[in-house]
Amino acid sequence: MPVLSVFTGYIVKSGQSITFTLIGKWFIFYAVGFRLFIAGLTEVTYPLFTAKDIFHIEDKTRHDIVKELGFANLCFSLTVIILLFLPGRRIISAFVSGLYYALARLNHFIKKPVSLNETFASVTSIFVFAVLLIYMLLIF
């Protein structure tokens, strides 16, 4: 999706060069804004999935914790979506989101992944963190 968005932006704004800033814009949107929005909605409306499949919590009384994680993910994602239209402030979302993904990865490192869902979250956290770090270093 980021590649399609970059290409579409290039065609719509003919003559606009494809830069890492443009690529970063769409990567941040999809890796953080879109992904965490979907995760947040899922955690708020269907906390059982995250509780059971990611955190291995069978106790339904703990689902409120997952819902709170969902609210945080929705806040992150909506901030990124808003900053899509404020390019001068996009580095803020890259920093906060990169830090979030780094800490999430650290948590996955401490607790070894035991399922495919956990492994996927772990690997994608590393990738997203790395790209966001590169984006910040190049933009700063």
Helices and strands as residue ranges (DSSP letters): H 2-12, H 20-28, I 29-34, H 35-45, H 47-49, I 50-54, G 60-62, H 63-83, G 87-89, H 90-110, H 116-139
